[in-house]
Amino acid sequence: METNALYTLARENGVTVDFFPLPLCKSACVNVDGRDFVALDSTVRGSEERVYLAHELGHCLSAAFYNLHSPLSSRGKAENKAKAWAIKTLVPIADLKKAMANGVCDTENLADHFGVTEALMEQALSYYSNK
């Protein structure tokens, strides 16, 4: 899914996305009175922007929220849901298989092919290999 399509998806689902200086993290999301908000660090662009936006939308669209007082197990479940949503959205398994069948096999080239970070591609490869 292209970056513009992610922003369209956010709009269609009532998720407000905005940029702010976030020196301690690159992205965050919150649900306030039933409305979802995503904050992205004002320095993120390109593949980083796509990955962070998809991850935060994963939280919003999967209702995978937690707070500072949530137990670690709840936090982990919410993070895993958001990560899985981002992976499935940005690197669909059928497209990954097709790319690999066409000779795009190493992490760096796959990341470039899908327009994601190498870290997300490594997560996607691990996620799909465990399924």
N, C-alpha and C positions, 0 to 999 in steps of 0.2 A: 504494500500500500504506500503510495506516494505521500510526501509530507503534507501537501495541500489537502489530500483526501482525509488525512488524520484531523486536520483543523476543521474540515467540513463535518466529519463524524462528531467531533466535539460539539460544534454548533448545533447540529441536528439533535443531539442528546442533552442540550441545555448546559453543557460544560463550558464555563468561562475560562479562557486561557490567556495569561498575560506574562510579560517579562519583567523581572525585577533583579536587582543585584542580590545574589544569594551566595555570599562568600564561603559559607560552610557546607553548602550542598548545591547540586546542579538543578534539582527539581523537587517539588513537593505538591501534595494535593490535600484538599480538605473538603468535608461536607458540612455545610452550615445551613441549618433549617431546611434540609432536603435539597439544597443546591450544591453542585459540585464546582470546585475551583481548582485550577492547575496553575502553579507558578513555575516558570522556567527561568534559569539564570540568564541574564541579559547577554552573556558571552557565548552561549551555546549556539552553534550553527551546524549546518550540514548533517552528517550522519549522527552526530551527538544529539542534535535537536530532535531528529526522528525517533531515536531510541528513548530519550528521556520522555518525550511527549507520549509515545506509545505505552511506556511503562506506567505513567501516571493515568492515562486513559484506561489502562487495564485495571487500576484501582477503582476508578470511577464507574466504569461500565460493568464491573464484576461486583460492585459494592464491597470491595475488599479494603475496608478502612480499619485503622486501629489508632490508639492514642498512647501517650507516654506511660500510662498506667496499665496498658494491656500486657498480659503475660507473654513471655518470649514465644511460646508455642502459637499464640494467636497472631503475633507479628509475623512469624515465619510463614504461617498459612496465607496471610494476606499478601506478603511479598511474593510467595510462590505463585499465587493466582495472577498477580499483576505481571510477573515475569512470563508466565505461560501465555497470557493474553498477548503480550508484546511479541513474543516469539512466533506464535501462530499467525499474527497479523502481518508482521514484517518479513517473515521467512516461512511461508506456507510449505508444508512437507512435500506436496506435489511439485512445487517450483524448485525446491531444493534438490529433489531426486532428478529432475530434468537438467538442472545446471550441472550436477555431478555426472550425469550420463553424457553430457556434452564436454566433459573434460575439465570443468571448473571444480577443483577438488580441495585445494589448500585453503586454510582459514582466511588468509589475507585476500586472495582472489574472490572467495565466496562473499566476504564482507563487502568488497568493492562492487561485486555483481548485484548484491541486494541493497547497497547503500546504507549499510549499518556499520557499527563499530566492530572491531575484531573481538572485543569482549562479548558482545551480544551474539556474534556468530559462534564463538566457542560454547556459550550457554545453549544456543539452539542445537548444535551438534550433540552436546551432552544430553539435552532434553529428549531429542528424537531417538538417540541411541538407547535410552533407557525405557522407551515406550514399546 
